[in-house]
Amino acid sequence: MLLLASWLPAAHADITVGILVSRNAEQTLEDWQPVLDDMAAAIGQKVTGVVTSDRDELLRKFKDKQIQVARVDNKLALDAVETANAQVFARLSLIGNLNEYRSLLLVRKSSGIVDADSLLKQPKTLRYAGGKTGTTAEYLIPHYHLFFKRNVLPEHFFKQYQQFTAEGAFVALARNQADVAVSNTFELEQLKEKYPRDFAQMRIVWQSPPFAFDPLVLRNDLSSKDKAAISQFFLDYGRKGNTAQARQRLYYADQLAGFVKADNRSLRQVTDLQLFHDLFRLNFDTALSPAAKEAKQKAYYQRFDHLVGLLGGAK
């Protein structure tokens, strides 16, 4: 875990913004710092940035009120809403006003794999660079849309099953330490700029349906004044005031165009994915008795119903 502050230690900051990343934390904070400085000026409070790829650590700090605002993925947002008194208030919008992304699978151009069908005809022969457990773009989405729908459990299918960040999976493929690597359309654009020669030797063989882009969450127990000021800053940033400067800072922060309004209901996609994921894996659990499986299945559905209510009810 890397903690970096704008000008005061996090313990003394009025507002701490947590940023979940899969790339270099120091560079990410440097890229985001101008945005955080503008936020501090806009809301009239000191702002500190905390950048990490450790999902559990970020969630713990949010629960402990060490972080008040966070840029996370959909699954971590769901966990924060469920367990850490959080609410979604905005989503990231990419250059071109794209508010969705797709999960991807990459291979080297020299590979004989041309699509998902040819991949799935090769059990126990390939090395897979997958995403870390619980991540949305690299884990839940490809597991459901590519593997589970075809009754395949990735850990059993591949000769070697490894878990990485998106950048780690990309590098493993580039170094011939994997035959297939997971990625997503958002981070692949950044990796393309960072590793142009390696990218030139790769191709996409599968992409998922579109999925809502990453959200911003804040703590429910912030004052109404703070919540309004924070929300207004993000929704206005790049659209009002010195828009040229803000847009430049957004681009360098994460190749962003800005932020759009959102709420908890936008997490329903990941809630559905999580339920199917739990139920599918339960079917492969040979250690449980039928009665134990039935009890677990009931618990999964109860949690799903609870989450649906928490997120604003059925669609």
C-alpha positions in Angstrom: 0.0 0.0 0.0 1.4 3.4 -1.0 0.2 6.5 0.8 1.0 9.9 -0.7 -0.2 13.2 0.5 -0.7 16.5 -1.3 0.7 18.7 1.5 -0.4 17.2 4.9 -0.5 13.7 6.2 -3.8 11.9 5.7 -4.7 12.0 9.4 -4.9 15.8 9.2 -6.6 16.2 5.9 -10.2 17.4 5.7 -11.0 15.2 2.7 -9.0 12.1 1.6 -9.6 10.8 -1.9 -8.8 7.1 -2.5 -7.9 6.0 -6.0 -7.8 2.4 -6.9 -5.3 1.7 -9.7 -3.6 -1.3 -11.4 -0.5 0.7 -12.4 2.3 2.6 -10.7 0.9 4.4 -7.6 3.4 7.2 -7.5 2.9 8.1 -11.1 -0.9 7.9 -10.7 -0.9 10.3 -7.8 1.4 12.7 -9.7 -1.1 12.6 -12.6 -4.1 13.1 -10.3 -2.5 15.8 -8.1 -3.6 18.8 -10.2 -7.2 17.6 -10.1 -7.0 17.1 -6.3 -5.5 20.6 -6.0 -8.4 22.1 -8.0 -10.8 20.1 -5.8 -9.3 21.6 -2.7 -9.6 25.1 -4.1 -13.2 24.5 -5.2 -14.5 23.1 -1.9 -12.3 25.2 0.4 -10.8 22.2 2.3 -7.5 20.4 2.3 -7.5 17.3 0.0 -5.1 14.4 0.2 -4.7 11.5 -2.3 -4.3 7.9 -1.4 -3.4 5.6 -4.3 -3.4 1.9 -4.1 -3.9 -1.4 -6.0 -4.9 -3.1 -2.7 -8.7 -3.4 -2.8 -9.0 -4.7 0.8 -6.9 -1.9 2.1 -8.9 0.8 0.3 -12.2 -0.7 1.6 -10.8 -0.9 5.1 -9.7 2.7 5.1 -13.1 3.7 3.8 -14.8 1.8 6.6 -12.5 3.4 9.1 -13.4 6.9 7.8 -9.8 7.5 6.7 -11.1 8.0 3.2 -14.2 10.0 2.4 -14.3 9.9 -1.4 -13.0 7.1 -3.7 -12.5 6.3 -7.4 -13.1 2.5 -7.5 -14.4 -0.2 -9.8 -18.0 -1.5 -9.8 -17.4 -4.5 -7.5 -15.5 -2.4 -4.9 -18.2 0.2 -5.1 -20.8 -2.5 -4.3 -18.7 -3.7 -1.4 -18.5 -0.1 -0.1 -22.2 0.5 -0.4 -23.0 -2.8 1.3 -20.4 -2.7 4.2 -18.9 0.8 4.4 -21.8 3.3 4.4 -21.0 4.5 0.9 -23.0 5.9 -2.0 -22.3 6.2 -5.7 -22.6 9.9 -6.8 -20.8 9.9 -10.2 -19.1 7.9 -12.9 -16.0 8.5 -14.9 -16.5 9.6 -18.5 -13.7 8.9 -21.0 -12.5 11.0 -23.9 -15.1 10.9 -26.6 -17.8 10.9 -23.9 -17.6 7.1 -23.5 -19.3 5.9 -20.3 -18.8 2.2 -20.9 -15.9 -0.2 -21.4 -15.4 -3.9 -22.5 -13.3 -6.7 -21.0 -10.9 -8.2 -23.5 -8.6 -11.2 -24.0 -5.3 -10.7 -25.7 -2.9 -13.1 -27.4 0.4 -12.6 -29.3 0.0 -12.2 -33.0 2.0 -15.4 -33.5 -0.7 -17.4 -31.6 -3.0 -19.8 -33.4 -5.9 -18.6 -31.2 -8.2 -16.5 -33.3 -11.4 -16.3 -31.2 -13.1 -17.6 -28.1 -14.1 -20.9 -29.8 -10.5 -21.7 -30.8 -9.3 -20.8 -27.2 -11.9 -23.2 -25.6 -10.8 -26.1 -27.8 -7.5 -26.2 -26.0 -8.0 -27.4 -22.4 -5.0 -27.9 -20.2 -2.6 -26.5 -22.8 -2.5 -22.7 -22.3 -1.2 -20.3 -19.6 -3.7 -17.7 -18.5 -2.9 -14.3 -17.1 -6.2 -13.4 -15.5 -7.4 -10.7 -13.2 -7.3 -10.6 -9.4 -10.2 -12.2 -7.6 -13.2 -9.8 -7.3 -12.1 -7.2 -9.9 -14.9 -6.3 -12.3 -13.2 -5.9 -15.7 -10.6 -8.6 -15.3 -12.4 -11.2 -13.2 -16.2 -11.1 -12.9 -17.0 -10.1 -16.5 -14.7 -12.5 -18.4 -15.5 -15.3 -16.0 -19.2 -14.9 -16.6 -19.5 -13.9 -20.2 -16.7 -16.0 -21.6 -16.3 -19.0 -19.4 -19.3 -19.7 -17.1 -21.7 -19.3 -20.0 -19.9 -22.2 -21.7 -19.8 -24.2 -18.4 -16.1 -23.7 -18.0 -14.2 -23.0 -14.7 -11.0 -21.2 -15.7 -8.9 -22.6 -12.8 -9.6 -26.1 -14.1 -9.4 -25.3 -17.8 -5.9 -23.8 -18.2 -2.6 -25.5 -17.8 -1.5 -22.5 -15.7 -3.9 -20.0 -14.1 -2.3 -16.8 -12.8 -3.8 -13.6 -11.3 -2.5 -10.1 -12.1 -3.4 -6.5 -12.5 -4.3 -5.5 -16.1 -0.7 -4.2 -16.5 0.8 -7.3 -15.0 -1.2 -9.6 -17.3 -0.1 -7.5 -20.3 3.5 -7.7 -19.3 3.3 -11.5 -18.7 1.9 -11.9 -22.2 4.6 -9.7 -23.7 7.3 -11.7 -21.9 5.9 -15.0 -23.1 5.0 -15.9 -19.5 1.4 -16.4 -20.6 -0.4 -17.4 -23.7 -3.6 -15.5 -23.0 -4.1 -12.3 -21.0 -7.1 -10.4 -19.7 -7.5 -6.7 -20.2 -10.1 -4.0 -20.8 -10.6 -1.3 -23.4 -9.9 1.5 -20.9 -6.6 0.3 -19.5 -5.4 -1.2 -22.8 -5.4 2.3 -24.3 -3.0 3.4 -21.6 -0.8 0.3 -21.9 -0.7 0.8 -25.7 1.0 4.2 -25.0 3.3 2.8 -22.4 4.4 -0.3 -24.3 3.8 0.4 -28.0 6.2 -2.2 -29.2 4.7 -5.0 -27.1 1.2 -3.9 -28.0 2.1 -4.1 -31.7 2.8 -7.8 -31.2 -0.7 -8.5 -29.7 -4.2 -8.8 -30.9 -7.7 -9.0 -29.3 -9.5 -12.4 -29.7 -12.5 -11.7 -27.5 -14.4 -8.8 -26.0 -17.4 -8.7 -23.6 -20.6 -6.8 -23.9 -20.3 -3.1 -22.8 -20.3 -2.5 -19.1 -20.9 0.7 -17.1 -17.7 2.6 -16.3 -16.0 3.0 -12.9 -17.9 5.0 -10.3 -17.0 7.6 -7.6 -18.3 6.9 -4.1 -18.5 9.1 -1.0 -19.3 8.4 2.6 -23.0 8.8 3.6 -22.1 10.4 6.9 -20.4 13.4 5.4 -22.3 16.6 6.0 -24.9 17.6 3.4 -22.7 20.7 2.6 -19.6 18.5 2.0 -21.5 16.0 -0.1 -23.0 18.8 -2.3 -19.7 20.6 -2.7 -17.8 17.4 -3.6 -20.4 16.2 -6.0 -20.7 19.6 -7.7 -16.9 19.8 -8.1 -16.7 16.5 -10.0 -19.8 17.1 -12.1 -18.7 20.6 -13.1 -15.0 19.8 -13.6 -14.1 20.2 -17.3 -17.5 21.7 -18.1 -17.4 25.0 -16.2 -14.8 27.5 -15.3 -11.3 27.1 -16.9 -12.5 24.1 -19.0 -9.3 23.9 -21.2 -7.0 23.5 -18.2 -9.4 21.1 -16.4 -9.7 18.9 -19.5 -6.0 18.8 -19.9 -5.6 17.7 -16.3 -8.4 15.1 -16.7 -6.6 13.6 -19.7 -3.3 13.3 -17.9 -5.1 11.9 -14.8 -6.8 9.0 -16.5 -7.5 10.0 -20.1 -10.9 11.3 -18.8 -13.4 13.7 -20.3 -15.0 14.3 -17.0 -17.7 12.8 -14.7 -21.4 12.1 -15.1 -24.0 11.8 -12.4 -24.8 8.3 -11.1 -26.3 6.6 -8.2 -26.3 3.2 -6.4 -28.7 1.7 -9.0 -25.9 1.7 -11.5 -24.3 -1.2 -9.6 -27.1 -3.6 -10.5 -25.0 -5.0 -13.3 -22.3 -6.2 -11.0 -24.8 -7.5 -8.4 -26.2 -9.8 -11.1 -22.7 -11.0 -12.1 -21.8 -11.7 -8.5 -24.9 -13.8 -7.8 -24.3 -15.9 -11.0 -20.6 -16.2 -10.1 -21.4 -17.5 -6.6 -24.0 -20.0 -7.8 -21.8 -21.3 -10.6 -18.9 -22.0 -8.3 -21.2 -23.6 -5.8 -22.1 -26.2 -8.4 -18.4 -27.2 -8.7 -17.9 -27.5 -4.9 -17.6 -31.2 -4.3 -16.7 -30.8 -0.6 -20.2 -29.7 0.4 -23.2 -31.9 1.2 -26.4 -31.3 -0.7 -27.9 -29.8 2.4 -24.9 -27.5 2.8 -25.1 -26.5 -0.8 -28.8 -25.7 -0.5 -28.2 -23.5 2.6 -25.4 -21.6 0.8 -27.6 -21.1 -2.3 -30.4 -19.7 -0.1 -27.9 -17.4 1.6 -26.7 -16.1 -1.9 -30.2 -15.3 -2.9 -31.0 -13.6 0.4 -27.9 -11.4 -0.1 -28.9 -10.7 -3.6 -32.4 -9.6 -2.5 -30.8 -7.4 0.2 -28.5 -5.8 -2.3 -31.2 -5.1 -4.8 -33.2 -3.3 -2.1 -30.0 -1.4 -1.1 -29.4 -0.3 -4.6 -32.9 1.1 -5.1 -35.0 -1.9 -6.0 -35.6 -4.0 -9.1 -35.0 -2.5 -12.5 
